[in-house]
Amino acid sequence: MHSRVRALVAMTLLTLAIAGAEAADPSGDWRAVLRAHLADPRFALDGRPEYVVTDAVVVEPALDYALARVAGIQPIDAARLERAKALALTEFKNRLASPVGLRALEARIRERFAHPVITRVRAPGSAAGEALTLDLGWMPGELAPRFAGVEMRGQGENFADGRPSTVFMARTLAAALREYWQAQQLTLRFLAPRFGKRSEYVLTYRRGGFPDSRHGWVQLSTRNAVGLVGPYEVPAHGEDFGPYLAERFSFYENCAELLYRPRSSLHGEALRQLRGKCVDPVESVSARRS
């Protein structure tokens, strides 16, 4: 009789223990709970799900770190689980700032850049033409840790003089124009944060619509980009980016000035100096009109 009572009590206690564990964590796997916690977009770059890093080489050591510090004879309860989440998140952020974590985040950025978010509106001055804007997110490149986050290092194949290179932008714009060949206006937006600033770059190419005088021109404008003023405008008639891909000319020039008569002798001298830095805009316009 007593043995049956003891067995019944033991079974009841076991059932309650299992129920308690399932209430705190239905899966019963604390590592899985922590792993899901670290995959929350709130902890990702810009709070975006596409930038969530799930690479085991970054995540698993963070889980090991947290679980080792809350492990013991007693099962993990709700309070200890919250402490484990905080510990895992702290170590996860430390790992993201390490070389292996930066490389993992760079891979997420490249993937996001290859799949832009597209906005379509009517092209200015057009009854039916479309103006497309491609939001590319962060530009691909080497990252560096900064305070509690990351920023672009400003080095590597996509940069020149610490800023996005003309070759990178010309190559990206040319590829987008080939893919979206029907758009009358195409705009690319991307981020290249540096020096603690969220630097944004906007490239626009017009095939049609208003203003007609800017058809076949690239306009580059920036926001929060150190050392840049803009907007810059350069001709690329017929979507010929060869001079820019060959690094003979730069997107960081305001060649539109050459379309106008000098306002003064000083302005005329400035235009003469500018002429050698630009694809001849007069020839470009003449070719477009012929």
C-alpha positions as CSV (number, residue, x, y, z in Angstrom):
1,M,0.0,0.0,0.0
2,H,2.7,2.4,1.0
3,S,4.8,1.5,-2.0
4,R,1.8,2.3,-4.3
5,V,1.3,5.7,-2.6
6,R,5.0,6.5,-3.0
7,A,4.9,5.5,-6.6
8,L,1.8,7.6,-7.2
9,V,3.4,10.6,-5.5
10,A,6.6,10.2,-7.6
11,M,4.6,10.0,-10.8
12,T,2.6,13.1,-9.8
13,L,5.8,15.0,-9.1
14,L,7.3,13.9,-12.4
15,T,4.2,15.0,-14.3
16,L,4.3,18.4,-12.7
17,A,8.0,18.8,-13.4
18,I,7.4,18.0,-17.1
19,A,4.4,20.2,-17.3
20,G,6.4,23.1,-15.8
21,A,9.2,22.6,-18.2
22,E,6.8,22.5,-21.2
23,A,5.1,25.7,-20.0
24,A,8.4,27.5,-19.9
25,D,9.6,25.9,-23.1
26,P,7.3,23.8,-25.2
27,S,10.2,22.3,-27.1
28,G,12.1,21.3,-24.0
29,D,15.3,22.4,-25.8
30,W,16.9,25.4,-24.1
31,R,19.5,25.7,-26.8
32,A,16.8,26.0,-29.4
33,V,15.0,28.7,-27.3
34,L,18.2,30.7,-27.1
35,R,19.0,30.2,-30.8
36,A,15.5,31.5,-31.8
37,H,16.1,34.5,-29.4
38,L,19.2,35.5,-31.3
39,A,17.4,35.2,-34.6
40,D,15.0,38.0,-33.6
41,P,15.4,40.8,-36.2
42,R,15.5,43.4,-33.3
43,F,19.1,42.3,-32.8
44,A,20.1,42.4,-36.5
45,L,21.7,45.2,-38.6
46,D,19.1,48.0,-39.0
47,G,16.6,45.7,-37.3
48,R,16.0,43.9,-40.6
49,P,15.3,40.2,-40.9
50,E,17.4,39.9,-44.1
51,Y,20.5,40.8,-42.0
52,V,20.0,38.2,-39.3
53,V,23.1,36.1,-38.9
54,T,22.4,32.5,-38.2
55,D,25.8,31.0,-39.0
56,A,26.7,28.3,-36.5
57,V,30.3,29.6,-36.1
58,V,28.8,32.8,-34.6
59,V,25.7,31.5,-32.9
60,E,26.7,28.3,-31.2
61,P,29.6,29.7,-29.2
62,A,27.3,32.3,-27.8
63,L,24.9,29.6,-26.7
64,D,27.7,27.6,-25.1
65,Y,28.8,30.7,-23.2
66,A,25.3,31.4,-21.8
67,L,24.3,27.9,-20.9
68,A,27.7,27.2,-19.2
69,R,26.9,30.1,-16.8
70,V,23.4,29.1,-15.9
71,A,23.9,25.4,-15.8
72,G,23.6,23.5,-12.5
73,I,21.9,20.7,-10.8
74,Q,18.5,22.5,-10.8
75,P,16.6,22.8,-14.1
76,I,16.5,26.1,-15.8
77,D,13.5,28.1,-14.6
78,A,12.0,31.3,-16.2
79,A,14.3,33.7,-14.4
80,R,17.5,31.8,-15.3
81,L,16.3,31.5,-18.9
82,E,16.0,35.3,-19.1
83,R,19.6,35.6,-17.7
84,A,20.7,33.0,-20.3
85,K,19.1,35.1,-23.1
86,A,20.9,38.2,-21.9
87,L,24.2,36.4,-21.7
88,A,23.8,34.8,-25.1
89,L,22.9,38.1,-26.7
90,T,25.9,39.9,-25.2
91,E,28.3,37.2,-26.4
92,F,26.5,37.0,-29.8
93,K,27.2,40.8,-30.3
94,N,30.8,40.3,-29.3
95,R,31.1,37.5,-31.9
96,L,29.5,39.7,-34.6
97,A,32.1,42.3,-34.0
98,S,34.9,39.7,-34.5
99,P,36.4,38.9,-38.0
100,V,34.3,35.8,-38.4
101,G,31.1,37.6,-37.4
102,L,31.9,40.5,-39.8
103,R,32.4,38.1,-42.7
104,A,29.1,36.4,-41.9
105,L,27.3,39.8,-41.9
106,E,29.0,40.8,-45.1
107,A,27.5,37.7,-46.7
108,R,24.0,38.8,-45.6
109,I,24.6,42.3,-47.0
110,R,25.7,40.9,-50.4
111,E,22.5,38.7,-50.5
112,R,20.3,41.7,-49.7
113,F,22.0,43.9,-52.2
114,A,21.3,41.3,-54.9
115,H,17.6,41.4,-54.2
116,P,16.5,45.1,-54.1
117,V,13.1,46.3,-52.9
118,I,11.4,47.9,-55.9
119,T,9.1,50.9,-55.9
120,R,7.2,51.8,-59.1
121,V,5.6,55.2,-59.8
122,R,4.7,57.2,-62.9
123,A,7.7,58.8,-64.4
124,P,7.8,62.6,-64.0
125,G,6.4,64.3,-67.1
126,S,5.2,61.1,-68.7
127,A,1.7,59.8,-69.2
128,A,2.5,56.1,-69.1
129,G,6.2,55.6,-68.4
130,E,7.4,54.2,-65.1
131,A,10.0,55.5,-62.7
132,L,11.6,52.7,-60.7
133,T,13.5,53.0,-57.4
134,L,15.6,50.1,-56.2
135,D,16.4,50.1,-52.5
136,L,19.6,48.0,-52.3
137,G,20.3,48.3,-48.5
138,W,23.9,48.4,-47.5
139,M,26.5,48.2,-50.3
140,P,28.7,45.2,-50.3
141,G,32.2,45.7,-48.8
142,E,34.4,45.1,-45.8
143,L,32.9,46.0,-42.5
144,A,34.6,47.4,-39.4
145,P,33.2,47.5,-35.8
146,R,32.2,50.9,-34.5
147,F,31.0,51.5,-30.9
148,A,27.9,49.2,-30.5
149,G,27.6,48.5,-34.3
150,V,29.4,48.3,-37.6
151,E,30.2,50.6,-40.5
152,M,31.9,50.3,-43.9
153,R,35.7,50.1,-43.7
154,G,36.0,52.3,-46.9
155,Q,38.5,49.9,-48.5
156,G,38.4,47.1,-51.0
157,E,37.3,46.7,-54.6
158,N,34.1,48.7,-54.3
159,F,35.8,51.8,-52.8
160,A,38.2,54.5,-54.0
161,D,39.5,57.3,-51.8
162,G,37.3,56.0,-49.0
163,R,34.0,56.4,-50.8
164,P,32.0,54.2,-53.2
165,S,33.9,54.0,-56.4
166,T,32.6,55.3,-59.7
167,V,33.4,51.8,-61.2
168,F,31.2,50.1,-58.6
169,M,28.4,52.6,-59.1
170,A,28.6,52.5,-62.9
171,R,28.7,48.7,-63.0
172,T,25.7,48.5,-60.6
173,L,23.7,51.1,-62.6
174,A,24.5,49.5,-65.9
175,A,23.4,46.1,-64.7
176,A,20.1,47.5,-63.4
177,L,19.4,49.4,-66.6
178,R,19.8,46.2,-68.6
179,E,17.4,44.3,-66.3
180,Y,14.8,47.1,-66.2
181,W,15.1,48.1,-69.8
182,Q,11.5,49.5,-70.0
183,A,11.8,52.0,-67.1
184,Q,12.0,55.6,-68.2
185,Q,13.7,56.6,-65.0
186,L,15.7,54.3,-62.8
187,T,17.0,55.2,-59.3
188,L,19.3,53.2,-57.1
189,R,19.5,53.8,-53.3
190,F,22.2,52.3,-51.1
191,L,23.9,52.9,-47.8
192,A,27.6,53.1,-47.1
193,P,27.8,54.2,-43.4
194,R,31.1,55.7,-42.4
195,F,32.6,57.9,-39.6
196,G,29.5,57.2,-37.5
197,K,27.1,58.6,-40.1
198,R,24.4,56.8,-42.0
199,S,25.6,57.8,-45.4
200,E,23.1,57.3,-48.3
201,Y,23.8,57.5,-52.0
202,V,21.2,58.0,-54.7
203,L,21.9,57.4,-58.4
204,T,19.3,58.3,-61.0
205,Y,19.4,57.7,-64.8
206,R,16.6,59.2,-67.1
207,R,15.6,57.7,-70.4
208,G,12.5,59.8,-70.7
209,G,10.1,62.0,-68.9
210,F,10.9,65.4,-67.3
211,P,13.3,67.1,-67.5
212,D,14.2,66.3,-71.1
213,S,17.5,68.1,-70.8
214,R,18.7,65.4,-68.4
215,H,18.0,62.3,-70.6
216,G,21.0,60.1,-70.7
217,W,22.6,61.7,-67.6
218,V,23.5,60.2,-64.3
219,Q,22.7,62.2,-61.2
220,L,24.4,61.3,-57.9
221,S,23.2,62.8,-54.7
222,T,24.3,62.0,-51.2
223,R,23.1,62.4,-47.6
224,N,25.3,62.4,-44.5
225,A,28.3,61.5,-46.6
226,V,31.5,63.1,-45.2
227,G,33.3,65.4,-47.7
228,L,30.6,65.2,-50.4
229,V,28.2,68.0,-51.5
230,G,26.6,67.3,-54.8
231,P,24.4,66.7,-56.5
232,Y,26.7,65.6,-59.2
233,E,25.6,65.2,-62.9
234,V,27.6,63.5,-65.6
235,P,26.6,62.4,-69.2
236,A,26.3,58.7,-70.1
237,H,24.4,58.9,-73.4
238,G,23.0,55.7,-74.7
239,E,23.9,54.1,-71.4
240,D,27.5,54.1,-72.3
241,F,29.4,53.8,-69.0
242,G,32.7,52.8,-70.7
243,P,34.6,56.0,-69.7
244,Y,33.5,55.5,-66.1
245,L,34.2,51.8,-66.0
246,A,37.7,52.5,-67.4
247,E,38.2,55.0,-64.6
248,R,38.9,57.9,-67.0
249,F,36.0,59.9,-65.6
250,S,34.2,60.1,-62.3
251,F,30.6,60.3,-61.1
252,Y,31.8,62.8,-58.5
253,E,31.8,65.8,-60.9
254,N,29.1,68.3,-61.8
255,C,29.5,68.3,-65.6
256,A,26.1,69.9,-66.1
257,E,27.8,73.2,-65.6
258,L,29.4,72.8,-69.0
259,L,26.0,73.1,-70.7
260,Y,25.7,76.7,-69.8
261,R,27.5,79.9,-70.8
262,P,30.0,81.3,-68.3
263,R,28.6,83.9,-66.1
264,S,31.9,85.6,-65.5
265,S,35.5,85.3,-66.4
266,L,36.1,83.5,-63.1
267,H,33.3,81.1,-63.9
268,G,34.7,80.6,-67.4
269,E,38.1,79.6,-66.0
270,A,36.4,77.1,-63.7
271,L,34.6,75.6,-66.7
272,R,37.8,75.3,-68.6
273,Q,39.3,73.3,-65.7
274,L,36.2,71.2,-65.4
275,R,36.1,70.3,-69.1
276,G,39.1,67.9,-68.8
277,K,37.3,66.0,-66.0
278,C,34.1,65.3,-68.0
279,V,32.9,63.3,-70.9
280,D,32.1,66.1,-73.4
281,P,28.4,66.9,-72.5
282,V,27.8,68.9,-75.7
283,E,28.8,65.9,-77.9
284,S,26.6,63.7,-75.7
285,V,23.6,65.9,-76.1
286,S,24.1,66.3,-79.9
287,A,24.3,62.5,-80.3
288,R,21.1,62.1,-78.3
289,R,19.3,64.6,-80.5
290,S,20.5,63.2,-83.8
